[in-house]
Every structure is written in C-alpha cells, then in structure tokens.
Amino acid sequence: MRLLRSLLFVPANRERMLAKAADAGADAVVLDLEDAVPAAERKAARRLARSAVRQLARAGAVVFVRVNGVPSGETRDDLMAVVRKGLAGVVLPKAEHPQDLRDLDVLLREAEMASKVRPGDVALVPIIESPRGVLRCEQIAQASDRVVALSVGGEDYTAALGVPRGAAALAQLRYTVVTVAAAYELSAIDTPYPDIADRKGLAAEASLVRSMGFAGKYVVHPGQVAAVNRAFSPARGDVAAARRILAAADASGRAGEGSFSVDGRMVDAPVVARARALIALDDAVRSRRR
C-alpha cells in the first residue's frame, strides 16, 4: 500500500522551499508548476523542478509534479523537464474530459522514452475541480491505466459555482470523487485547507473527509502535515478492535460459521474486509515511520 495521507504542494520556483520539502514529513511532495508559479518564471521553475525530483527521490520522498493542463500548451514542456527516474507521478489540474487524460498519456510516454524511464511508470492523479469535471468524473477515472487516485480542487469548483468555499458547497464534488474512486479501486485525495493558521478547522475538515472515505489530503504548508497524517492514520483502539475481528473471523472460518459476534456486535464479510483494510493501513503507517 502506498500511503498518500498528506501531499505537500511546493512551488517549483521557490528553491529554499524545495530544499526543505523532504523534511516536512509528508507522504508525498507535489512540485507545483501550475498556479503557484507566475508564467514568466515557469521556464526557470522547470529547471529547479527537474533537479528537485532527483534530490527529493534520493532523500526518500515520493515525488509528484503538478503540471499545467493540456489546453495551456505548456504540458509537453513541463513533462520533458521533469519526467525522469524518481518521479512517482503527475498531478493533472482542471481535468474536465477523458481526452485530457489520453492526451497526457501520449505526452508522458514521449517524455518517458526521452528520459529512459520505463513506459507507464509515471502515475496520474487528476484533480476534479469544475462542474464539467464532476459530470465526467467516472470517464476520467477510466481514461488511462496510469490513474492511481482522484483528487478534489475546492477553490476552482466553488468559484465556478459562485459561492464561498465550505462543506455544503463541496459536498457534491467530494461525494462524486470518493464514490468513483472506490468504484475503480483508486485513492481519493481531498482539497487543501486554505487557512494555514486555523489548526482546529484543518483537523475538523480532515476528520470529516476521512469519514466520507478519503485516503488523504493536499496541504499547502509544512505546518499542516502532522495534523493531516494523524487524521488519516488508524486510532490505536480501532486497530486493536480490527485485530480482534480478524482473530474471531479466523476461528469462525474453521468452525464454518458465516457471521459471528465480537465485542457484542454482529460481524459479517464486509466488516471483516474493513478490518483487513484498516490493518493494512496501520502496517503501511508503521513502515513509513520506520
């Protein structure tokens, strides 16, 4: 299991931030060539991002790059600069149509071949952040075998709706993304929490979206990483309960029983599957800490 609890956005034009990114404790670092970088600085940012991919990967970081969307005309330049060994994946903003993914797949294959990276090694994470993206979310999820997760972009979506960012405004977007992700065995990643100083608000939002089925959340500041990692890690009590369920399931299996009781609650196959998934997540978290 690849942990994607916290994905830290780092502007690719900020050399000092790039140098410190591996120390933030995030499960993944997302070098940003899109919204965080002024158009006049993107050429220089690509050079910095290319070097940072290698350095961060050597430091043990999982590295993604958010490229500019295909309609921008800058995607090929972004990919030719950053695709190299050590790059885990590409984050595609403003994904609105499955053709966006198919076009990106072609460009990625070209960049992989140019950099002697095995074709198909670079994963894709589309950001669904527009009404059209919501309507085509399932088609986007199926558009490329490279897709490993779907993610939410809250600011652009609520701007398109003409309303302030908030739980009610984001509900349809979040439920669509998490449902489609589950249907196609993908991870679901939530939008960043924009108020860096509001730790309680961040913790509350992370807890909410985890309860909806999200596996992780983008963050925009290193100070948000620890809270997000905690929110998406299993609680000790839940892990202990899951282990009791699996032990009872093992005994029940030997006895030929279909359902059974643990801690006064009825347990059947879906509950056992959920317990196995929780234990796998806990194992991945423990491995990450080591």
C-alpha positions in Angstrom: 0.0 0.0 0.0 1.4 3.4 -1.0 0.5 5.9 1.7 -1.0 9.2 0.4 -2.3 10.7 3.6 -0.6 14.1 3.1 0.6 15.6 -0.2 2.5 18.8 0.2 2.4 21.4 -2.6 5.7 23.2 -3.0 6.1 26.0 -5.6 8.7 24.8 -8.1 10.1 28.3 -8.4 11.0 28.5 -4.7 14.4 27.0 -4.3 14.6 27.3 -0.5 11.2 25.6 -0.1 12.3 22.8 -2.4 15.4 22.2 -0.4 13.3 21.7 2.8 10.4 19.7 1.4 11.8 16.3 2.2 11.9 17.2 5.9 8.3 18.1 6.2 7.1 14.5 6.9 4.5 14.4 4.1 3.8 11.1 2.4 4.3 12.8 -0.9 5.7 16.1 -2.2 3.9 17.8 -5.2 6.2 20.2 -7.0 3.9 22.8 -8.4 4.4 24.2 -11.9 0.9 25.5 -12.3 -1.0 28.0 -10.2 1.8 28.7 -7.7 4.3 29.8 -10.4 3.9 33.0 -12.4 4.0 32.5 -16.2 7.3 34.4 -16.5 9.0 32.1 -14.1 7.9 28.8 -15.4 11.0 28.1 -17.5 13.3 28.6 -14.6 10.9 26.6 -12.4 11.1 23.6 -14.7 14.9 23.6 -14.3 14.5 23.7 -10.5 11.8 21.1 -10.5 14.0 18.7 -12.6 16.8 18.9 -10.1 14.4 18.7 -7.2 12.9 15.4 -8.4 16.3 13.7 -8.2 17.3 15.2 -4.9 14.0 14.5 -3.2 13.8 11.0 -4.5 17.3 10.3 -3.2 16.2 11.6 0.2 13.4 9.0 0.2 10.5 11.3 -0.8 7.6 10.2 -3.0 7.6 13.0 -5.7 4.8 14.2 -7.9 4.7 17.2 -10.1 1.6 19.3 -10.8 1.9 20.2 -14.5 -0.1 22.8 -16.5 -3.2 21.4 -18.1 -3.2 20.2 -21.7 -5.2 23.2 -23.0 -2.4 25.5 -21.7 0.0 24.4 -24.3 2.7 24.1 -21.6 2.2 20.5 -20.6 4.8 19.0 -23.0 7.5 21.4 -21.8 6.6 20.6 -18.2 6.9 16.8 -18.8 10.0 16.9 -20.8 11.7 18.8 -18.0 10.5 16.7 -15.0 10.0 13.1 -16.2 13.0 11.2 -15.0 13.8 8.3 -12.7 12.5 9.1 -9.2 9.3 10.8 -10.4 6.3 8.9 -9.0 3.6 10.7 -10.8 2.0 13.7 -12.3 -1.0 15.7 -10.9 -3.2 17.0 -13.7 -5.2 20.1 -12.8 -8.6 21.0 -14.1 -9.4 17.6 -15.6 -12.7 18.0 -17.4 -12.7 15.4 -20.1 -11.3 11.9 -20.6 -9.4 13.2 -23.6 -7.3 15.3 -21.3 -6.0 12.1 -19.8 -5.5 10.4 -23.1 -3.5 13.4 -24.4 -1.4 13.5 -21.3 -0.8 9.8 -21.5 0.7 10.3 -25.0 2.9 13.2 -23.8 4.0 11.2 -20.8 5.1 8.2 -23.0 7.1 10.5 -25.1 8.8 12.1 -22.1 9.5 8.6 -20.5 11.1 7.4 -23.7 13.3 10.5 -23.9 14.4 10.1 -20.3 14.8 6.3 -20.5 12.0 5.8 -18.0 10.1 2.6 -18.4 6.8 3.5 -20.2 3.9 3.5 -17.8 5.9 4.0 -14.7 4.7 7.6 -14.1 1.3 7.6 -12.4 -1.5 10.1 -12.9 -3.7 11.9 -10.3 -6.4 14.1 -12.0 -7.8 17.0 -10.0 -11.6 17.3 -10.4 -12.3 21.0 -9.9 -15.0 22.1 -12.2 -18.7 21.3 -12.8 -17.8 19.6 -16.1 -15.2 17.5 -14.3 -17.8 16.3 -11.8 -20.1 15.3 -14.6 -17.4 13.3 -16.4 -15.6 12.0 -13.3 -16.2 8.3 -14.0 -15.0 8.7 -17.6 -11.9 10.5 -16.4 -11.1 7.7 -13.9 -11.2 5.1 -16.7 -9.3 7.1 -19.3 -5.8 5.9 -18.5 -4.3 2.9 -16.7 -1.9 5.3 -15.1 -4.6 6.8 -12.9 -3.9 5.8 -9.2 -6.1 8.4 -7.4 -8.7 11.1 -8.0 -8.5 14.4 -6.2 -10.6 17.4 -5.3 -9.9 21.0 -6.2 -12.2 23.1 -4.0 -11.3 26.7 -4.8 -11.9 26.5 -8.6 -15.0 24.5 -8.1 -16.7 26.8 -5.7 -15.6 29.8 -7.8 -17.4 28.2 -10.7 -20.5 27.8 -8.6 -20.2 31.4 -7.4 -20.2 30.6 -3.7 -17.7 30.7 -0.8 -15.7 27.6 -0.1 -17.4 25.5 2.5 -18.6 21.9 3.3 -22.0 22.4 1.8 -20.6 23.8 -1.4 -18.1 21.0 -1.7 -20.4 18.1 -0.8 -21.4 17.1 -4.4 -17.8 17.3 -5.6 -16.4 15.3 -2.7 -19.1 12.6 -2.8 -18.7 12.2 -6.6 -14.9 11.8 -6.3 -14.9 9.4 -3.4 -17.6 7.2 -4.9 -15.9 7.0 -8.3 -12.5 6.3 -6.7 -14.0 3.5 -4.6 -15.7 2.0 -7.6 -12.4 1.8 -9.5 -10.1 0.9 -6.6 -8.4 4.3 -6.6 -7.4 6.5 -3.7 -9.4 9.7 -3.1 -7.4 12.9 -2.1 -9.2 15.9 -0.7 -8.6 19.6 -1.5 -6.2 21.7 0.6 -7.4 23.6 3.7 -6.5 27.2 2.9 -6.3 28.8 6.3 -2.8 27.9 7.5 -3.3 29.3 11.0 -6.6 27.5 11.7 -5.4 24.2 13.1 -8.8 23.3 14.6 -10.5 23.9 11.3 -7.9 21.8 9.4 -8.3 18.9 11.9 -12.1 19.1 11.7 -12.1 19.1 7.9 -9.6 16.2 7.7 -11.7 14.2 10.1 -14.9 14.9 8.1 -13.4 13.8 4.7 -11.8 10.7 6.2 -15.3 9.7 7.4 -16.5 10.2 3.8 -13.9 7.7 2.5 -11.0 9.9 1.5 -7.5 8.5 1.9 -5.6 11.7 2.2 -5.5 15.5 1.7 -3.3 18.0 -0.1 -1.6 20.5 2.2 -0.1 23.9 1.4 2.2 24.4 4.3 4.6 22.0 6.2 2.8 23.0 9.4 -0.3 21.2 8.2 1.4 17.9 7.6 1.4 16.4 11.1 -2.3 17.1 11.7 -3.3 15.6 8.4 -1.2 12.5 8.9 -2.8 12.0 12.3 -6.3 12.4 10.8 -5.7 9.7 8.2 -3.9 7.2 10.4 -5.9 4.5 12.3 -6.5 5.1 16.0 -4.9 2.5 18.4 -8.3 1.4 19.6 -9.6 0.8 16.1 -6.6 -1.2 15.2 -7.0 -3.4 18.4 -10.7 -3.9 17.5 -9.8 -4.9 13.9 -7.3 -7.4 15.2 -10.0 -9.0 17.4 -12.3 -9.2 14.4 -9.7 -10.9 12.3 -8.9 -13.4 15.1 -12.5 -14.2 15.5 -13.0 -14.5 11.7 -10.2 -17.0 11.6 -11.8 -19.0 14.3 -15.2 -18.7 12.7 -13.8 -19.8 9.4 -12.5 -23.0 10.9 -15.9 -23.6 12.6 -17.8 -23.0 9.3 -19.8 -20.0 10.6 -21.0 -17.3 8.3 -21.4 -14.5 10.8 -20.4 -14.1 14.4 -20.2 -11.6 17.3 -17.2 -9.6 18.5 -17.4 -7.2 21.4 -21.2 -7.6 21.4 -21.6 -6.6 17.7 -22.5 -8.8 14.8 -19.7 -9.3 12.2 -20.0 -10.5 8.7 -17.9 -10.4 5.5 -18.0 -6.6 4.8 -16.9 -5.9 8.4 -14.1 -8.4 8.1 -13.0 -6.8 4.8 -13.0 -3.4 6.5 -10.9 -4.7 9.4 -8.3 -6.2 6.9 -8.1 -2.8 5.1 -7.5 -1.0 8.4 -4.8 -3.4 9.5 -3.1 -2.9 6.1 -3.2 0.9 6.5 -1.8 0.6 10.0 1.0 -1.6 8.7 1.8 1.0 6.0 1.9 3.8 8.6 4.2 1.8 10.8 6.5 1.1 7.9 6.5 4.8 6.9 7.6 5.7 10.5 10.5 3.3 10.3 
